[in-house]
Amino acid sequence: MKYRNDRYNTAISQLGYGCMRFTKNGGKIDMEKTEKEIMAAIDMGINYFDTAYIYPGSEEALGTILEKNNARQKVYIATKLPQYTMRNKEQVDKTFAEELNRLKTDYVDYYLMHMFTAYDEWENLKKLGIEDWIAKHKEDGSVKNIGFSYHGNTDEFIKILNAYNWDFCQIQYNYLDETSQAGRKGLEAAYEKGIPVIIMEPLRGGKLVNLPDKAKQAIKDHGRDYSPAELGLKWLWDQPGVTCILSGMNSMEMLNENVRIASETDPGCFDDTDRKIIEEVKKIIKEKEKVGCTGCRYCMPCPKGVDIPAAFYFYNLMYMENKHNGRFGYSQSVGLRGEKAFPSQCIECGKCEMHCPQHIAIREKLKEADKALRPLPYKVGLELARKFFFKR
């Protein structure tokens, strides 16, 4: 494993473990499988583990595994305050205490204000006394580094970046988001200030792995023997402003492959031919994709049970691969669930759009997705299949 230094010269593994997508069985985290993967990651040199208050069961699972294996001192834990729900400092205290309890620790190495989208949100926290709160917890050692995660535009990101003496920040960044969200401009602004940047959604929730066949062939023709994932990760690690890339690894195969790539990659690894293939792949992807959803699930849960990310994933799949694959996959994974989760259940309350980091017009796009994924023959077939599978 290779390491890059944070603001205080702490060596962070340039591959971090994203804990949002732990494997689940029956709605619960598969602790045995997750433990094996986490401990293998630590053995391979990964020392940065990212979780959050709102990731169901994630903090507690991570804390339990680290305590059981006496591994707390081997890693740096990053977790997040759901700042968008905070109404007073007492709520902040209560939430932080709950996180420490879940994580079975008395300090957090990297603590983030979760999911800023605009500068006003930082101003609101200041009115609650968050600056004094941060100072107190940094002084007593319960918070080692303070930062924020971000899902807005570049200008608002730079405002927040300059508004406080941050120790680090976390942004969504990949070769499709180079000019959106914080973007390259935001990354380089942080780098100029000496603020480490943690990268989330480096492969757009898997979209930069499951590329159209035309894009895969273009990468193959490139002659470097890169997989789509390797191309996307190397594009990021090529940039010196990137401190750590988070990957939601939930298989040993994915873990081994990502560790291999991380161990072979340094800033400056790309050349002009590599950048050319990136531009070619971007052009191909944008020809096909219908909705820019990353599958982050901030739109969930839907009050009416609609599985929004699944609808968009399979809607995109129809055009990135073929219509049959998209419709069949949707019918299998969503259509045959015990509880219906179809876009037609949407009542257009707009709650999902309030939380979408990508600012997608979800209500409008759900109608498009439903029409594409469930034409009349599929609707009839699904109803018949459901009656068969769920007959009492």
PEQUIKA-V587793 format. One record per residue. RES is the residue in one letter. PHI is phi in radians with two decimals (999 if undefined). OMEGA is omega in whole degrees, 0 to 359 (none if undefined). Layout:
((RES	PHI	OMEGA) (RES	PHI	OMEGA))
//
This chain:
((M	999	175) (K	-1.85	188) (Y	-2.27	174) (R	-2.24	186) (N	-1.44	172) (D	-1.48	186) (R	-1.11	183) (Y	-1.91	176) (N	1.12	170) (T	-1.41	183) (A	-1.41	178) (I	-1.84	175) (S	-1.06	184) (Q	-1.28	168) (L	-1.94	178) (G	-1.88	183) (Y	-1.74	176) (G	-1.45	188) (C	-1.76	180) (M	-1.42	189) (R	-2.01	173) (F	-0.99	178) (T	-1.09	179) (K	-2.11	172) (N	-2.20	181) (G	1.05	179) (G	1.48	180) (K	-1.96	180) (I	-1.12	176) (D	-1.34	188) (M	-1.16	181) (E	-1.11	180) (K	-1.16	181) (T	-1.11	178) (E	-1.07	180) (K	-1.05	182) (E	-1.21	180) (I	-1.13	182) (M	-1.20	175) (A	-1.13	179) (A	-1.07	178) (I	-1.10	179) (D	-1.08	180) (M	-1.48	175) (G	1.85	176) (I	-1.30	182) (N	-2.22	181) (Y	-2.01	183) (F	-2.12	187) (D	-1.93	177) (T	-2.36	180) (A	-2.83	180) (Y	-1.00	187) (I	-1.56	176) (Y	-1.40	188) (P	-0.97	175) (G	1.36	189) (S	-1.20	181) (E	-1.03	182) (E	-1.13	179) (A	-1.10	180) (L	-1.08	180) (G	-1.07	181) (T	-1.11	182) (I	-1.17	180) (L	-1.14	179) (E	-1.14	182) (K	-1.03	185) (N	-1.79	180) (N	0.89	188) (A	-1.94	184) (R	-0.99	184) (Q	-1.33	181) (K	-1.56	189) (V	-2.31	171) (Y	-1.94	180) (I	-1.70	171) (A	-1.99	172) (T	-2.45	196) (K	-2.40	173) (L	-1.54	177) (P	-1.26	189) (Q	-1.04	182) (Y	-1.23	178) (T	-1.87	185) (M	-1.40	180) (R	-2.02	178) (N	-2.80	184) (K	-1.21	178) (E	-1.11	176) (Q	-1.14	178) (V	-1.08	179) (D	-1.03	183) (K	-1.12	181) (T	-1.14	180) (F	-1.11	179) (A	-1.09	178) (E	-1.14	179) (E	-1.14	178) (L	-1.05	179) (N	-1.14	179) (R	-1.09	184) (L	-1.41	178) (K	0.98	181) (T	-2.57	177) (D	-1.95	175) (Y	-2.73	175) (V	-2.07	183) (D	-1.25	182) (Y	-2.34	184) (Y	-1.97	186) (L	-2.00	163) (M	-1.34	193) (H	-1.45	165) (M	1.10	167) (F	-1.12	173) (T	-2.16	181) (A	-2.72	183) (Y	-1.06	182) (D	-0.97	181) (E	-1.14	175) (W	-1.20	177) (E	-1.06	179) (N	-1.11	178) (L	-1.14	178) (K	-1.06	178) (K	-1.14	178) (L	-1.43	181) (G	1.56	185) (I	-1.16	180) (E	-1.14	176) (D	-1.16	179) (W	-1.08	179) (I	-1.08	181) (A	-1.03	180) (K	-1.09	185) (H	-1.34	173) (K	-1.25	180) (E	-1.19	181) (D	-1.47	174) (G	1.50	180) (S	-1.37	171) (V	-2.25	182) (K	-1.54	181) (N	-2.38	181) (I	-2.05	181) (G	-2.67	179) (F	-2.65	171) (S	-1.86	194) (Y	-2.45	178) (H	-2.52	178) (G	-2.16	179) (N	-1.64	187) (T	-1.12	183) (D	-1.08	180) (E	-1.19	177) (F	-1.05	182) (I	-1.16	175) (K	-1.05	180) (I	-1.16	180) (L	-0.98	183) (N	-1.55	187) (A	-1.53	186) (Y	-2.74	180) (N	-1.50	184) (W	-1.22	175) (D	-1.55	181) (F	-2.95	175) (C	-2.61	182) (Q	-2.32	183) (I	-2.32	169) (Q	-1.40	184) (Y	-2.76	176) (N	-2.86	187) (Y	-1.24	172) (L	-1.55	181) (D	-1.84	185) (E	-1.12	181) (T	-2.06	175) (S	-2.09	184) (Q	0.94	177) (A	-1.17	174) (G	1.17	180) (R	-1.08	179) (K	-1.07	179) (G	-1.19	178) (L	-0.99	183) (E	-1.25	175) (A	-1.13	177) (A	-1.14	181) (Y	-1.08	179) (E	-1.11	179) (K	-1.50	181) (G	1.33	181) (I	-1.72	179) (P	-1.05	181) (V	-2.13	174) (I	-1.70	184) (I	-1.81	171) (M	-1.94	182) (E	0.91	182) (P	-1.14	180) (L	-2.10	177) (R	0.89	177) (G	1.09	179) (G	1.68	183) (K	-1.16	179) (L	-1.51	171) (V	-1.77	181) (N	-1.53	184) (L	-1.41	171) (P	-1.03	181) (D	-0.96	180) (K	-1.09	179) (A	-1.24	177) (K	-1.05	180) (Q	-1.16	178) (A	-1.08	178) (I	-1.15	179) (K	-1.09	181) (D	-1.19	180) (H	-1.08	173) (G	1.53	180) (R	-1.67	180) (D	1.11	176) (Y	-1.46	166) (S	-1.41	176) (P	-0.97	179) (A	-1.14	181) (E	-1.11	179) (L	-1.07	181) (G	-1.16	181) (L	-1.23	179) (K	-1.14	177) (W	-1.01	178) (L	-1.29	183) (W	-1.16	175) (D	-1.10	186) (Q	-1.63	184) (P	-1.13	179) (G	-1.28	179) (V	-1.48	180) (T	-1.58	185) (C	-2.62	176) (I	-1.88	178) (L	-1.53	175) (S	-2.32	178) (G	-1.41	187) (M	-1.44	180) (N	-2.25	171) (S	-2.68	179) (M	-1.16	179) (E	-1.10	179) (M	-1.13	179) (L	-1.06	181) (N	-1.05	182) (E	-1.16	182) (N	-1.17	177) (V	-1.13	177) (R	-1.04	181) (I	-1.09	181) (A	-1.07	183) (S	-1.28	183) (E	-1.90	192) (T	-2.12	179) (D	-2.29	172) (P	-1.00	181) (G	1.49	183) (C	-1.32	182) (F	-1.53	171) (D	-2.17	185) (D	-1.10	180) (T	-1.21	176) (D	-1.13	180) (R	-1.16	179) (K	-1.16	180) (I	-1.20	175) (I	-1.03	181) (E	-1.12	179) (E	-1.15	180) (V	-1.13	179) (K	-1.02	180) (K	-1.09	180) (I	-1.15	182) (I	-1.05	185) (K	-1.22	174) (E	-1.24	191) (K	-1.82	190) (E	-1.20	181) (K	-1.74	182) (V	-2.38	182) (G	-1.46	181) (C	-1.51	180) (T	-1.69	182) (G	1.31	182) (C	-1.26	175) (R	1.25	174) (Y	-1.15	178) (C	-1.32	185) (M	-1.78	1) (P	-1.44	174) (C	-1.34	181) (P	-1.05	179) (K	-1.87	173) (G	1.48	180) (V	-1.20	174) (D	-1.54	186) (I	-1.15	181) (P	-1.05	180) (A	-1.13	179) (A	-1.05	181) (F	-1.25	180) (Y	-1.04	184) (F	-1.32	173) (Y	-1.12	176) (N	-1.10	182) (L	-1.07	178) (M	-0.97	185) (Y	-1.78	177) (M	-1.40	177) (E	-2.08	174) (N	-2.77	186) (K	-1.10	180) (H	-1.06	181) (N	-1.05	180) (G	-1.13	182) (R	-1.21	179) (F	-1.13	179) (G	-1.07	179) (Y	-1.16	179) (S	-1.05	183) (Q	-1.28	188) (S	-1.55	181) (V	-1.99	186) (G	-1.09	184) (L	-1.84	172) (R	-1.33	178) (G	-1.08	177) (E	-1.77	179) (K	-1.10	181) (A	-2.45	187) (F	-1.45	177) (P	-1.02	180) (S	-1.12	178) (Q	-1.41	182) (C	-1.08	177) (I	-1.85	177) (E	1.03	179) (C	-1.28	177) (G	1.48	181) (K	-1.01	182) (C	-1.07	183) (E	-1.19	178) (M	-1.14	186) (H	-1.89	185) (C	-1.33	179) (P	-1.12	182) (Q	-1.57	180) (H	0.99	179) (I	-1.37	173) (A	-1.34	192) (I	-1.06	184) (R	-1.07	179) (E	-1.18	183) (K	-1.22	176) (L	-1.11	178) (K	-1.10	178) (E	-1.08	183) (A	-1.12	182) (D	-1.11	179) (K	-1.10	182) (A	-1.32	186) (L	-1.40	185) (R	-2.24	171) (P	-1.10	189) (L	-0.87	181) (P	-1.04	179) (Y	-1.24	178) (K	-1.07	180) (V	-1.12	180) (G	-1.08	180) (L	-1.17	179) (E	-1.11	178) (L	-1.13	180) (A	-1.11	180) (R	-1.14	178) (K	-1.10	180) (F	-1.26	185) (F	-1.26	186) (F	-1.98	177) (K	-1.17	181) (R	-1.80	none))
//
